[in-house]
Amino acid sequence: MPRTKTTLGLAAAAAMAAGLLAATPASAARLPCHLAGSGDTASATCYSGSSYTWRLVVDCDDVSNPRWPVRVNTLHGAWHTGDGSDTISCGGSLRATGHLEARL
C-alpha cells in the first residue's frame, strides 16, 4: 500500500509540475462546460466567458464483449481558451467516453 501512495503522489506532483490539471467528474462540473456523448462521439462546449484553457480528451473503448471492455485509443483535442466547442469521434464500433483537461 505505501508503494501505491508514493506512486500516486509522484504522478500528482508530475502533473502539477507540467501545469496540467485533469478535471475529475466533480471538478469538471465546476467548469462552465457541458460534456455530451453518443456512441462513438464525445463533445464539449465551454461558455460564459470562461478564462480556462481546456481540451477534450476521449477514451475509445471496444465494448464488443461488455464484460471485458478494452481501451483501444485515447484521443486529445486542441487546446482552447475561453468559449468554444470540440467534438471527437472514435470511429467504427468503439464507445467514446469524454472528459476535460484544464491547464493551470
HUDA-V387524 format. One record per residue. N is the residue number from 1. SS is DSSP state (~ for helix, > for strand, _ for the rest). PSI is psi in radians with two decimals (999 if undefined). Layout:
N/SS/PSI + N/SS/PSI
//
This chain:
1/_/-0.73 + 2/~/-0.62 + 3/~/-0.70 + 4/~/-0.77 + 5/~/-0.69 + 6/~/-0.78 + 7/~/-0.78 + 8/~/-0.70 + 9/~/-0.73 + 10/~/-0.70 + 11/~/-0.73 + 12/~/-0.74 + 13/~/-0.71 + 14/~/-0.72 + 15/~/-0.71 + 16/~/-0.69 + 17/~/-0.58 + 18/_/-0.15 + 19/_/0.40 + 20/>/2.56 + 21/>/1.98 + 22/>/2.12 + 23/_/1.96 + 24/_/2.89 + 25/~/-0.67 + 26/~/-0.79 + 27/~/-0.51 + 28/~/-0.55 + 29/_/-0.42 + 30/_/-0.36 + 31/_/2.56 + 32/_/1.05 + 33/>/2.73 + 34/>/2.17 + 35/>/2.48 + 36/>/2.76 + 37/>/2.66 + 38/>/1.99 + 39/_/-2.04 + 40/_/0.19 + 41/>/2.42 + 42/>/2.60 + 43/>/2.76 + 44/>/2.49 + 45/>/2.16 + 46/>/2.50 + 47/_/-3.02 + 48/_/0.58 + 49/_/0.52 + 50/_/2.45 + 51/_/0.11 + 52/_/2.56 + 53/>/2.13 + 54/>/2.84 + 55/>/2.70 + 56/>/2.31 + 57/>/2.28 + 58/>/2.19 + 59/>/2.25 + 60/>/2.04 + 61/>/2.40 + 62/>/2.00 + 63/_/0.48 + 64/_/-0.50 + 65/_/1.72 + 66/~/-0.46 + 67/~/-0.46 + 68/~/1.21 + 69/_/2.59 + 70/>/2.23 + 71/>/2.07 + 72/>/-0.69 + 73/>/2.75 + 74/>/2.16 + 75/>/2.45 + 76/>/2.27 + 77/_/3.11 + 78/_/2.70 + 79/_/2.41 + 80/>/2.52 + 81/>/2.17 + 82/_/-2.55 + 83/_/2.56 + 84/>/3.04 + 85/>/2.75 + 86/>/2.51 + 87/>/2.34 + 88/>/2.33 + 89/>/2.39 + 90/_/-0.55 + 91/_/2.88 + 92/_/-2.54 + 93/_/0.46 + 94/>/2.61 + 95/>/2.30 + 96/>/2.30 + 97/>/2.00 + 98/>/2.62 + 99/>/2.93 + 100/>/2.55 + 101/>/2.48 + 102/>/2.50 + 103/>/2.50 + 104/_/999
//
